[in-house]
Each structure stands twice: as structure tokens, then as C-alpha cells.
Amino acid sequence: MKYILFLIIYPIVWCLSRLPMRLLYMLSDFLFFLVYYVVGYRKDVVYNNLKLAFPEKTDKELKILRKKSLRHFGDFIVESIKAFSLTEKQARKRYKFVNPEVLNKVGKQGKNIILTGAHFNNWEWSVSMPLVSDVQIYGAYTTIKNPYFEKFVKSSRTKFGLIAYKTKDTVPNMVKNIKNGNIGAYILLSDQSPVLQKTYYWQKFFGVKVPVHTGAEILAKKFNMAVVNYTTKKIKRGYYETTFELITDTPKKYENYQIIDKYLKITEKSIKEQPENYLWTHKRFKHKDKYDMWVEKFKRE
């Protein structure tokens, strides 16, 4: 059954990915109309997220922002489809890395790197990072239940030289690479909510106290890895620029969670510049009322 499903969907995705961007954005406009006006996909979720993040905005401003956000979401969907056939020439033209020397300088110093980032603008095309990096780029990905689709997606994400690991295999392979003296940069998108049972730290994000992923900082300190953040900005439809920023190359000098705090401040600042291009369709603040409960449970344990 999984193979039959793959045989049905694969040709559709393959054909769509080879359409010129102009036609794909026409499809995006149709998807937006369908999602926004017909289905009403997650309109309440997006609105409530925006209302919490930007309490100073009026109802009218929030609804305009919601509309822009879901329009960008349509663009992201078709750009993700395009990723399957994206060529090196197209990647270099449409997804530029402004200052890869920041990343390369750290690599030349013989330090491994944690690359922090967020689900902002277009993160799927960031798999083209190896085209400008002197350091081997590694990325974690969530396992797809259908093995045929997983092979298809993995092949697409690794075509520019990125090495992809299943999430559960990332740390063991990181340890192996470090022991073998292989210098690399590991992409860890760190803006999603962790499972409460695995939460160690809460911090304010857009003024709302939420549980925060701390894996990037823990790994950086354990293996003395530099932490570099990458932020992507949308220049115009279908064109992006990514900027690297060194958070620290001496992680052990920081108190617990100071590195994560710096990452959150950078991420929040970037999102405020283009708020419509963040992934607001997920419940970003779903645990906002659970801090006291978590504290009590933590004390008991």
C-alpha cells in the first residue's frame, strides 16, 4: 500500500517541481484562496499566535498580518515542491548566503559548529548551504513513515552535499565524527516546543513564557563546539538572503541557558522584521499556561 501511494503521488510532485516558478506561484495563489477563503485552514491558530506575539497591534492589523502569513505559507509549500528539482544555478540565484566567511572562519580554526536556526521564511532551500561552505554540513530530519517517500526526500535534501541523519541518529553520528576528527556544522532548528517531559528550561518568547529546546547549547558545551546562527530574509517572492552570526566559539564560558537566550533574542528580532514569514500555523504558545504545573512536577521529581 505504501508503495502504491508513492507511485500515485510521486509523479505529481515530480511534474509540479519542474514547472517554472511563475506557474508555481500561480498555484500558490490558488492554494491561498482555497486555504484562506474556502477551508479557513488554521486561521484561528495563526490569529491567536499573532495576538499573543503582538499585543500592541489592533484587530485589523492582526488580520492583515494573518492574511500575509497564510499567503507566504502557500509560497513556502510550492517552494518546497520546487526543492526536489532545484538546480545549483537556481539555488545560487534565489538563495544567497551573504557572509559564509563567518562559518568558514570557524571551521578553519578546527572547531565543530552547531548551526541554530528557525522555521522562518524558507528553510528548505538552506540545504544548498554546502555550496558556499568549506565545512561539511550535517542536518537532522524527522523519519517519514513511508520508506519510499523518505528515500525521495532524503535524496533531494542531500543533492548539494549535505549529509542527513535521522533525528535519533544525529548525536551518535556527531560523537563518531568528532572522535574521528571530522570537522562539521550541524543544523539544529531550535524554535519548536519541546515535549514537556523533556523540558529543562522556560524563557519568554515574544513576551510569553514557553518551554525551550536546550539541545543546541548542551551539545555545544559538551563537545566545545562553536554556535553560529543563520537567519534568512525574504528579499522578494522567490528570493532569499541568509546571514550567519557567531553566537560564541567559547560555549563553556557561558552560564547555563545564556547561549539559548542569545539565540532567542536573535530569532525574535528577525521575526519582528518580517513577522508574516514565520510559521505561525503551529501552536507556538500551546504550553504558555503550564509553567507552574511544570515547576511543581520538577520539584516532586
N, C-alpha and C positions, 0 to 999 in steps of 0.2 A: 504493500500500500504506500509506503514512504517513497519507494522508487517511482511508482505511478504518479504520485503527487508532484515529484520532482520533474518528471517528464512533461507534465502539463504546464507547470509554472515556469520552468527554466527557459523554454523558447520565447515566452512572452517578455520576461526580463531581459533576455539576450537581445531581442529585437528593439525593445524600448531603449536600452542603453546605447544603441548605435544611432539613435536619432540625433540630429543637431540640437544644440541647447535651445535654440529658438523654438523648436517644436516641443521640447520637453517643458519649457516654461509656459507654453500654451496649455499643456497637460496640467501643470501646477495651478494655473488659473482656474481650470475646471475643477480640480481637486479642492481648491479653496472654496469655490462656490458650493460644492457638494458638502464639504465638511462644515462650513460656517452657516450657510443658509438652509440646507436641507436636513442634514444629520444633526447638526449642533454639537459636533464632537468635542467633548471636554471644555465647552465654553465656560461652564461654571467653575471648573478646576482652574483654568487659566485666569479667570477674573478674580477668584479668591486668592490665588497666589500673588497676583499683582496688587491687590488691595492690601495685603499684609506687607508686601515689599515696599510699596509706595503709598503710605497712608496719607501723604500730603496731596495726592492727586484727586481731582474731582471724579465723580462717576462718569462723566462724559469723557474725560481724559483716559480713564482706565479702559473704557470700552473701545476707544480708538486704538489704544495700545494692544488690547486683546486682538483686535482685528488684524493689526500689523503682524502680531506674533503668529497667528494661525496662517497668515499669508506666507510668512517666512517658513513655517513648518512645511507647507506644500512645496516650496522651493527645495528645502532640505531633502524631502522624500525623492524628488526627481534627481537631485544631485547625487544622492546615494545610489540610485539606479545607474546613473552615468558612470559612477566609480568603477563599475565592472568592465567598462571598455575604455576608461580614461587612459590616454597615451601619455608618455613622458612629456611630449611637446605641449599637450593641453594642460598637464599638471603645472609645468613651469610657467605657463602663460597665465593661468587662472588662480593658482595658489602659490603665492610668492612668500618666501621666507626672508624677512628684512635683514636680520642680523645673525646668520648661522655661525658667525665667528665666536659668538658668546658660548655656544655649545662646543664648538671645535677647540677653543682655547682650553676649556676644562678637560676635554678628552686628551689633549696633548700633554697635560700635566699628569696623566696616568691615573685619573680618578674616574670611577664609575659614577653614573648620574641617575638620579630619579627625576623624571620629567613629569611635573604636575600640570594638569590642565582641567578644563571644564567642558560640559556639553553645551557649547556656545558657538553660534554661527555655524560653521561646517567643520566638524571634527573628523568626518570620514575621509576627506581628502588629505588629512595630515599624514596618511600612510605614505605620502610622497616625500616625507622628511629625509629618508636615506639619500635622496638625490642631491642634497646640499650638505649632508653630514659626513664628517670624517670618522665619526664614531658609529659603531654598529647600533642600530635602533631595534629595540625589542618592544612588543606590545602584548598586553593580556587581552583575551577575548572570552566571552561567555559561550559555553558549549551550546551548539544548536542540536536539538534532539534528532532532527533528520540528518543522517550522516552524509547524504548526497549534497544537501544544501551547505552543510558545514565545509565540505571539501571545496565547493564552488566559492563560498565567501572567503575562506582562508586563502585560496589561490589568488583572488582579487586583491586582498589586503597585503599580500607579500610580494606582489609582482615588481615593486620598485626596490626591493631589498630588505624590507622589514622582516624580522623573524617573529612569528606569532606563537604564543604559548596559551594553552587553556589557563584560565584563572587559577585553578588549583595547582597547576604545574609551574607557575611563574616563579615563585620563591625558590623551590628546589633547583630550578634551572639557573636562577640568579646565583645561588650558592655555588653551583657547579662551575659556572663561568668565572666567578671571582677566584675560586681555587685554582682554575687553570690559567689565570692571568689574562682572561679575555675582557678587555675594556668595552663597556657598553652603556647605552642610555635606555632606561626602562620607562615607557609611558604608563602613567597611572592617573586616570581621570578620577578626581577626588571630590566631586561635588554632589554625589548621590548620598542618600540617607543610609547609614549602616543598619544592620539588624540590631535591635535594642539589646539583645543578649550579648552582642559583641561590641557594645559601645563602651568607650573608656573616657570620652571627653565630650562636653557640650560647650557650644560657643554661639554668640549672636551672629546671625547671617541676615542682613537686611533688617537688623533690629529685633529679630525673632530668635529665641534660644532654641537651637536644634542639635541633635547628635551629629558628630563629625567623624569622618574617616580619619584615622591616625596612622594607617599603614605606611604611608609615604615617609613620614617623619621617623617612625620606628625603624624602618629598614635603613634609612639614611644614617641614623645614629649607630645602628648595629654594625654596618659594614663601612662606616665612614665615607659615605657617598655624598657627592655634591647634589644640591637640589636646584633645578632650573625650571622655571615656569614658562609655559608657552601660551600666548593669548592670540586669538585670531579675530581680526576685524573685517567686517564686510565693507568693501570699497564701493561696489555696486553689484547689481544682480549677476551672480556667477563669478565674481572676482573677489579674492580674499588676500589679506596680508597677515602673516604670522610673525610675532615678535617674541624673542626669547629674553628672559630676565633672570639673572642669577640671584637666587634667594640666599644661598650660602654654600661655601665649599668647606666650611668647618662646622658641620652639624653638631658635633659633640660639645661645642662651646655654648649651645643654646639650652635654656631651661626647657623642661617638658612642655610641649604644645606651642612653643613660641614660633616654631617653623610653620606649623599648621595655621597659626594666627596670621602670619605674614601672607601665606597663600590665600587665605580667605579675604584679606583686605585687597589684595591684587585682583582677585576674581570679582569681588563686589564692585570695585571701581570700574573694571572693564565692562561689566554688565550694565552698569548705570549709564555708560556712554552709548550703548546700543541695546536697551532693555527688550526691544521687540524680538531680538535674535537669540534669546536664551530659551532653553527647553522648558517652558512653563506648563506643558501639558501633563507633567508628572506632579504628584502632590509633594511639593518641596518642603512643606512645613507640617507634614502629617503627624509628627511626634511633638509638636510645639507645646502641648499641654501635659506631657508625660514626664517632664524633668523631675518633679517632686517624687513621683512614683518610682522613677529610676534611682533616685538618691536613697530612698528608703530601702529598696531592694538591695542596692550596693552595700548599705550599712549592715544589713542582715547577713550578707554573704561574707 
